Amino acid sequence: MAPVTARLKSCPEGPPKRLTIVLNLFMPVILLAACAARAQMPTYSNVGRTPTAEEIRAWDFAIGVDGKELPPGKGTAKDGAPIYARKCARCHGATGEEGPLMRLVGGKGTLTSMTPLRTVGSYWAFATTVWDYINRAMPPDEERSFTADEVYALTAFLLYRNGIIAESDVMDAKTLPKVQMPNRNGFIPQRIEEIPDARKRGCRLGHCP
């Protein structure tokens, strides 16, 4: 058997010289072709435009949990009942408990059970989120068609049906953010920026959600 040193010396050191020469010759050509192809790509510099201030305002309709962005308007559960019957009952049931789609009423005390029922009353943490969702996404195929008064009325109706407010309570930009939802403390922390704060995350004895 040949010595190890001899076998090592017989191994090629790097690519063959002929391959190196070929690569050196064609590399500039490849680079030039790539640059030419890039130069011919469209720049899209004349596509689109900066949105106007009015357009931005029209798109900027999200409502935060503190309700600072809520518009003027008001409504009660009594005002919301006929709107719900006309626009919502076909999907959520006459009382909000039946379905066939997502149930909106009931489920209190079920979140820690083997069969949790997540509804507006049992699961949602902020009444302002209810207003925001109805305003943005309801009814299907007619999104953003409700007036502010109608959204306040529908929100009041759902809160009343879940036993959170009285039927005659007026919901508006001042009263709605003050509504205390049953699952208010089920979501911690309240804001994303509070996640690094262990105390606001609800850490107890080394266990952090």
N, C-alpha and C positions, 0 to 999 in steps of 0.2 A: 504494500500500500504506500502511496506517495506521501511524503511528509505534509503536515498541515500547511506549513508556509508555502510549499510548492503549489498546493491546491488553491490557496488564497491568491497567489500571484496569477494563476490561470484565469481567475474571474475577471470579466470586463469591468473596467473602471469608467462608468458613465456611458452615454449613448455613443454609437459609432460616429466617426468623423464625417462620413458621408451624410448621415441624417442631420448632423449639426449644420453642415453647409446648406442643405436643402431648406432647413428651417430658417436660417439666417437670410436666405434669398427670398423666401416667400412671405416672411412675417411683415415686411413693409407693405407688400401688396394687400395682405389681409387687412391690415390696419387702415390703409387708404380706402379700401372697399367699405369697411365698417363706417368710416367717417362720412363717406359719400352717401351711404344709405341713411345715416342719421340726419344729414343735411336735407334730404328729400322728404323726411317725415313732416306731416302737418304740425304747425305750432298751435293751432286753435286760438290764436290771439284775437281773432275777430268773432269768437263764439261767446254768446251770453253777454250779460251786462250787470252792473252793480244794482241791486234792488233799491227801490226808492224807500224813503222813510215811511210812507203810507203802507207799502207792501210789507215792510218789516213789522209794523204795528199789527197788520192783519194776521200775520203768522204768529205773533208773540202773544198767545192767549192762554198759556199754561198758568195754573194757579198753584202757588206754594202752600205748604201746610199751615203757614201763619195767616194766609188769606189776604195778604197785602194787595194782591192784584185783583181782588174781587170787584166787579163793576157795580154801579148803582142798580137798585132793584130790590124787590121783596116778594115774599110769598108765604103762605101757610099750607098746612096739610089739607085743609078744606079746599084751597085753591088747586092743589096738586092732584086731588082725587080724580076729577074728570079728565085731566090731561093724562094721568097714568092709565085710566081705563081706555082711553082712545089710542094712545101711542105705545104703551108698554105691556099691557096685560096679555096680549097675544103671545108674547115670548116668556114672560115671567109669572103669569098666572094672575087671576083676579085680585088676589090679596098679596101677591109677592112671594107666597110660600109654595105655590104649586109647580112652577116651571111652565113649559118643558125645558127652557134654558135655565141659566144660573138662577138659583133661588136667592131672593133679596132679603127675605124676612125669616127670622127664627135662628135656631142654632146656638142660642145662648148657653154657655157652659159645656159645649161639646168639643171645644178645641183640644182639650187634654184627654179626650176619650178615644176609643178605637175607631170611632166613626165621626170625625169632626165635620161639622157643617159650616162652611165659610160663607157668611152672608154679610150684608152691610152692617147689621147689628152685632154680629158675633166676632167679626174678623177685622173690619176696616178700622184703622186707628184714628183717622181725622175726618171730620164732617166736611171739611173743605175739599178733601180728595173726592168725596162723593159728588160734590158740585162740579169739580173739574172734569171728572170722567163723563158725567152726563152731558156737560157742555161740549166736550171734544168729540165724543164717540157715539152719542145716541141721538135719535133712534137709528138703527142700521139702515144704510142707503140714504139717510137724510141727515147725516152728521152736520152739526152746527146750525140746525134749522130752528132750535128752540130760542126764544127770547130769554134775556136774563131773568125776567120775572117768572117765566115758566120753569127755568132751571132751579130757581130758589124754591118754587112751589113743589116741584117733584122731589127735591132734596128733603124738604120739610115733610112731605108725605112718607117717604121711606124712613126717616128718623122717627116719625110718629108711629108708624106701623111696627117699628122695633122697640117701642116703649121708651124712647130716649128723650123725646120732647112731647109737649102737649099738642093737641090738635089745633089749638088757636095760637100757638107760639109763632111769632113772625120771624122768619129767617131773612137776614140781609147781610151786608158786608160787615156789620159790627157784631151781630149776634151769632152768626154761623161759626166763626173761629172760636167762640167761647164754649161751644157744645163739647161736652166731655163724652167721648165714645167709650163703650165698655171695654174695648181692647186697646185703649190708649197706651198702656204700658206694656203691651205685648210685643211691640217693635222697639228695640233699643239698639243704638241710640236713635234720636229723632232725626239727626242730620248726618250726612256722610262725613262731613269734616270733623265730627265728634268721635269717629271710630277710634283714633289713636288714644283717646282719653279713657283709661281703664275704668274710672269711676262712672263715667257716663255710659259706658258699655255694659254696666251692671255687673262687673266682676265681683264675685263673692268667693272668698277662701281659695283663691287661685283658679277658680273656674270662670272662664270668660266666654260669653256667647260670640 
